[in-house]
Amino acid sequence: MPMSVINEIDVDALQDSIDTLRTNPTLARATFAVDGSWQGGYRITTRTGALSQGGERDATRVAKFEMTSDEPVAALGTDTAPTPAEYVLHALAGCYTVTITAHAALRGIELKGIRLELEVDLDMRGFLGIDASVRPGLQQIRIGVDLDAPNTTRKQLEELIALVERRSTIRDTLVNPVDVVTTLT
């Protein structure tokens, strides 16, 4: 059977993965990890930890990738790296890209380009405890999506974006409560 590749995605392999996860849902469960070390001021460096999927631990990802965050000078940081809020936007943009690409490929939509523009609002009064009525979290995220898909109708692209809003794991994490457990070790 010939392999079909759309948007650099092996659609047959993607469909095989979907079929496998349908029959063995345990394989669909994954745990990602990072370990962080303070670098002074507002700076932290994190490294990827082991990936666990379906009960199997993949230690090849331990310290494979490194990320650093800081704050801008205006927020008393040293502006040496993206802020945590920018990493949230990056995570959302990355997840949108994966979700758009995979679901477009499954629908036979060939993409020539994806451009995402994201913005987030934050009111520092909540974080600093100045005003108890202001949440410390992000207030609103806006995402502009520009898809270059010459052989696709506007309606098909709107349906794809509606699907992305339902299937993006990072978007779902941001719009629905997640149990976050903090333990002092």
Secondary structure as GFF3:
##gff-version 3
##sequence-region A 1 185
A	DSSP	beta_strand	5	6	.	.	.	ID=ss1
A	DSSP	beta_strand	9	10	.	.	.	ID=ss2
A	DSSP	alpha_helix	11	23	.	.	.	ID=ss3
A	DSSP	three_ten_helix	25	28	.	.	.	ID=ss4
A	DSSP	beta_strand	30	31	.	.	.	ID=ss5
A	DSSP	beta_strand	34	40	.	.	.	ID=ss6
A	DSSP	beta_strand	43	48	.	.	.	ID=ss7
A	DSSP	beta_strand	51	53	.	.	.	ID=ss8
A	DSSP	beta_strand	56	58	.	.	.	ID=ss9
A	DSSP	three_ten_helix	59	61	.	.	.	ID=ss10
A	DSSP	beta_strand	66	69	.	.	.	ID=ss11
A	DSSP	three_ten_helix	73	75	.	.	.	ID=ss12
A	DSSP	alpha_helix	84	106	.	.	.	ID=ss13
A	DSSP	beta_strand	113	122	.	.	.	ID=ss14
A	DSSP	alpha_helix	124	127	.	.	.	ID=ss15
A	DSSP	beta_strand	138	148	.	.	.	ID=ss16
A	DSSP	alpha_helix	154	167	.	.	.	ID=ss17
A	DSSP	alpha_helix	169	175	.	.	.	ID=ss18
###
